[in-house]
Amino acid sequence: MPNLPLTTEQAAELLGLKRTTLEAWRCRGGGPQFIKLGRAVRYRQADLEEWIESRTRTSTSSEAA
């Protein structure tokens, strides 16, 4: 079976974050891309991995690589 999109709870667990953090980022922006399927919100693992990579830094004062 192909990789199915993750729920908010599953994505939060994978990222080591709280579900409410992802919910807040969806409203404000700045979090990983997500999919809306009717009222359901889902996250593709590839999008989560890409988002993680985009946060790589070499120091606390550096911009994204």
MODAKA-V9218 format. One record per pair of residues at least 4 apart in sequence whose ideal C-beta (glycine too) atoms are under 6 Angstrom apart, sorted by sequence separation. I is the first residue (numbers start at 1). J is the second residue. D is the distance in whole Angstrom. If there is no record, write none. Layout:
i j d
I J D
I J D
This chain:
i j d
6 10 4
17 21 4
58 62 5
6 11 5
12 17 5
25 30 5
43 48 6
57 62 5
25 31 3
12 19 5
34 41 5
35 42 5
22 31 6
34 43 5
56 65 5
9 19 5
12 22 5
54 64 6
8 19 5
8 22 5
33 47 4
32 47 5
32 48 5
32 51 4
5 35 6
11 43 4
8 41 6
5 42 3
6 43 5
11 48 6
5 44 5
3 45 6
